[in-house]
Amino acid sequence: MSAELPLIGDYSTPSTELSGARIGVVTFPGTLDDRDAARAVRAAGAEAVSLWHADTDLQDVDAVVIPGGFSYGDYLRAGAISRFAPMMAKIADAANSDAKLPVLGICNGFQILTESHLLPGSMIKNDHLKFICRDQLLRVENNQTAWTNGFEAGQEITIVLKNQDGQYVADEKVLDELEAENRIAFSYVGWNPNGSRRSIAGVSNKAGNVVGLMPHPEHAIEAGFGPDHRGTDGLAFFTSVLTHLVGGKK
């Protein structure tokens, strides 16, 4: 374990064929959680590769994380300006290609994915019009995506939630399609913290390579610092994509 990653308890993946994966982490002006996301990638056993919003080189990464924050200050709408970044055009092309690049959007990253039309729906202000920060219980609804295959279907996990534009909305037709196609990846349990339609916390595209959610799995990878000071439920997001990548190479 490197000095840069002082985990309390070794929750990282042992060196295996998974360790050669390169996962890009995108930074926009106003991104807050890119270093946390990169740290989660390294904790899972992969190499974190920094990707700058204005660049057009994906640097041969195997997957991409679009982390949380307030890109461009959330002006116009959260994610509305970031969708036009040159890097997002490259990510969209790669995600929609035959290669189906795995992409995870976290909080502001989820907002950017909806604005980029990589995921359906949109994000608006929380129904109570306040910023919220709490440990949030989620239910895994779909464990067949690139980012959720390490969970059991129906498993309940605790992940950090922090947002002010976290209310997921879509018309009834889209919501019905998401349910029918098993594309609701996560649901809120116990309390809907932002008024999201049908308690949706995260969704996927049809292919399952693109997933977005409002809670922050990168803040729940390490005992002593995660939810309730012991939660490591978030680490499975990052090990899931490594398992997916290895499976795709067999």
N, C-alpha and C positions, 0 to 999 in steps of 0.2 A: 504494500500500500504506500503510495507516494505521500510525502509530507504535505502536499497540496490538498490532500483529500483525507483529513483526519476523522474518519468515521468512528463512532462509538460502537464497537462490534463490527465485524467484517461482513457487510451485507452485499459486497460487490461480487460480480460473477468471476469465478476462477478463470485463469487464462485457458481459453479453448479456441475453437474455430470461430466463435462469436467475437473474439477480441479484435479481429481485423476490420470490423465494420467502422465506417466513417459516417458520423451523423452531423449534419450541418445545423447550426443555431444562428438564426437571422437576427441582426440588430438594426433597428430603425431609430431615428431621432425620437427620444422619449421612451424607448424600451427600458424596462426596469429589471427584468428577471432573466436576462440572457446568460449571466454568469451562473445563476442557480441552475438553469436548464443544462448548461454545459457540464456543470458538476454532477448532475444526475446522470447524464450520458456516460461520464467517466466512471461513476459508481456502478453502473450496469456492466461495465467492461469494454465499452467502445471508445473510439477516439472522437472527441468533440472538435468540429471544424467551424471556425467563425466565418459567417457570411454577412457581408455588408449590403444594406438595402439598395445602394446605388450601383452595385456591381452586376455583372451579367454572367459570371463564371460560377457554376455550382461546384466546382473543384472536385468533381467525380465523387460526390457524397452518395451514400446508399440510402439515406433518409434525411428528412428535414424536420426540425422543431421550430415553430414560430412562437416565441415566448410572450409572456404578458408584459403589461406596462401601459403607457398612454402615448402611443406613437402619434407624432405630430400634435400632441396635446389634446387628442380627441376632437380637434376642430372639425366642423361640419357634422360628422358622425364618427363614432369610434371605428377606426379602420378604413374610413372612406378615402383618405388621402393615400394611405399606405398601399392600397390595392394597385395603385399606378406605379409603384416602384419597379425599376428594371428587374430586380431579383424576383419579384412576385410573378412577373411574366414568365421567367424561366421555370419557376417552381410549378406554375399552372400547366405549362407545356409538359413538363416531366411527369406530373401527377396524372395527366390525362393521356399520356403516351402508352404504348403497349407495355412498357417496362413498369408502369404504375408505381412511380416513386412514392414511398410512404411519407405522409405529411401529418404532423400533429400540431394543431393550433390550440394554445392554452390562453384562456381569458381574452386579452387583446388579440392574440393570434387567432382565436375562434372568430372574433369579430371581423378580422381581416379576411378569413376564409369565406365568410358569408358575403362580405362585400365583393370578393373576387369571384363569387358564384362557383366556388369549389364545393361549397356546402349550401344547402337550401336554408331559407328562413332569414331572419335578421335579429339584431340585438338592439333593445331600447333601454331607457332608464329603468332601474328597479321600480316596482310598483309603489314602494314606500318613499321613493325619491331620496334615499340616503345611501351613502357608501356603507358597505357591510364587510366585516372581517370576522370569520369564525371557522371552527372546525366543522365540516359538513359531512353528514352521512349520505352516501350514494349507494344505489343498487346497480350492479352491472347487468344491463339488459341484453347486451350482445357481446359475446366473447369470441366472435369469429372474425374480428378485424385484425389488421396488422399491429395495432397498439393495445389490444385487449385480450389476446389469446392466452395470456398467463393467468387470467382470472377464471373462476367458475361462473357459469350463467346463474344469475340470482344472488351472487355473492354481495355482501354489504361491506363497503370500505369507507374509511374516513379520510378525507382530503381537505386541505385548506382552501377556503373560499374567500376571495377579496375582490369586490367590484362595485361599481356604481351604475354600469350599463350592462347588467347581466340578465335582463329579462328576454328570454328567447320567444320570438313570435313568428308565426307563419299562418297562412290561411288554413281553413279546415281540410281542404283537399290535400294539401301538402302534409299536414299532420296525420291524416288517415293513411297516406302513402308511406310515411316514415314508419308507422306502426305495422302496417301490412307487410312491409319489406324488411322488418327487423333492423331498421337503421337508427333507432334510438339506442345509443350506446350506453347512456347513463341517465338515471332518474334520481331526483332528490327524494330522500326518505325522511319522514317525520315532520318536515316543515318545508314548504316551498319558499326559499329565502328571497326571491326576487320577482315572483309572479309569473315565472315562465309557463308557457302553455303546456298543459299536461305534465307539469313538473319535470320538463326535459332539462337535463344538465349537460348533455352532450349528444352529438349525432355523428353519423358517418355518411360517406358517399356510397353509391351502389356497389362499387368494387371493394369497399372496405379498406382501401389504402389511405384514405383521408379521414381523419377524425378530429373533431373539435369539441372542447368542453370548457366551461367557465372555471371550475375549481383548478387548483394548481398542484398537480402531482409532484412537481419538482421540489416542493416544500415538504414532502412527506416521504423522504427516502432514507432517513437516518434516525436511528434510535437516539433519544435525548433531545431532538430538535423538531420532530414531527408532531402531529396532533397528539394531545395528551402526553407529550414528551416521550412517546414510545412508538408512534406510528411510522410504519415503513410501507404502507399500502401503495404509495406512489411509485415505488421502484419497479413494480411489475409492468407499468406502461413502457418503460425503457428496455427491460429485458424481453418483453413481448415482441418488440420490433426486431430485436436481434434474432430471436427464434424464428420469426417470419422470414428474415433475410436468409438465414441458413437453410430453411426449408425450401426457399425458392431456388437455391443453388444446387439442390440435390437432383 
